[in-house]
Amino acid sequence: MTESGSWQSLRDQRMAEPGAADEYAATKLAYELGKAVRERREQRGWSQSELAKAAGMTQSAVARFEAGGTVPTLNVLERIARALDTELSVRFVPKPGRPPRPSPA
């Protein structure tokens, strides 16, 4: 079996475990949030320490967040958004290709 075939097989086994898909989705969200913050911070020319100071956090907390290692609370996201002079937007967006469920009676 090739190395990529072994990896795919292991991934498929792990994703079949209960709760794995939810954990994967949470990890993906944490990564995407961290990436967005890192990009905005770099656009401003700030170091992690500068963002941390502006947001009332530690540099290590910013580093963990940017790496996708933590899922932040809304309060932390709001502090980071203010520090980066951005607006935080949290939305619920229907998944494509799925009809809306009827309202409970």
Buried (B, 14 or more C-beta within 10 A) or exposed (E): EEEEEEEEEEEEEEEEEEEEEEEEEEEEEBBEBBEBBBEBBEEBEBEBBBBBBBBEBEBEBBBBBBEBEBEBEEEBBBBBBBBBEEEEEEEEEEEEEEEEEEEEE
